[in-house]
Amino acid sequence: MSTKNTSGNGLMIVAVAALIGFGAVYATMRPKDNAASPPDTAENTPKVAAAASQPAKGGHMAAFVTKKTPEALPDIAFADGAGKTVKLSDFKGRTVLLNLWATWCAPCREEMPALNRLQQELGSDAFEVVALSLDRQGLEASKKFLDDVKATALKPYIDSTAKQGTALKLVGMPTTILINKDGLEVGRLSGPAEWDSADAKALIRDAMK
């Protein structure tokens, strides 16, 4: 086989892999009734903005984008399982893995058990997985989802307006943001991930220092 053909095949494999990876991330904004997704077109496909970041880590966290310097986040507000208003600043003092998801998001269902296992292992006064549902169907639908996937270690949090996703500049769901104890974003990962993997736990423990 010629060098030219080998090079061409390599480029094709990279392009296909990139398309598959992007396809795992669902569009953030949905119709008000959470109906089926609109078709993927140039008009409604989320555009990924260039991020000021350090190179991605390897292993299961290869897609994690680390901020060169931890950055402030908007103090978003949402509701807990009792309907009480909670702000992101209420978690200051502990490291937080903020996972943004919705009941209609298949990749969210795929990764939720790993997030549940992570909370079971590392959850404490120093760390919490905050699984925030951006679902217009409301709290009960989100609670049912967590029950269905047996994510019993995760507390239900809900923003039924889905506006907080816009405030956090999401390009799709699931998106998971690692926040240090000072309330600053360490980095984020768009798409599902194995959050109970050794790579993920090492990343989180490093942020907890």
URJODA-V561700 format. One line per field, one symbol per residue. ss: DSSP state (A for helix, B for strand, O for the rest). burial: 1 if it has 16 or more other C-alpha atoms within 10 Angstrom, else 0. A space follows every 10 residues. Layout:
ss=???
burial=???
//
This chain:
ss=OOAAAAAAAA AAAAAAAAAA AAAOOBOOOO OOOOOOOOOO OOOOOOOOOO OOBBOOOOAA AOOOBBBBBB BBOOOOBBBB OOOOBBBAAA AOOOBBBBBB BOOOOAAAAA AAAAAAAAAA AAOBOOBBBB BBBOOOOOAA AAAAAAAAOO OOOOOOBBOO OOAAAAAOOO OOBOBBBBBO OOOBBBBBBB OOOOOOOAAA AAAAAAAAO
burial=0000000000 0000000000 0001111111 0000000000 0000010000 0000000000 1011111001 0000001111 0000010100 1101111111 1111111110 1111111111 0110001111 1111111010 0110110000 1111111111 0101100001 1111111111 1011111111 1111111011 101100100
//
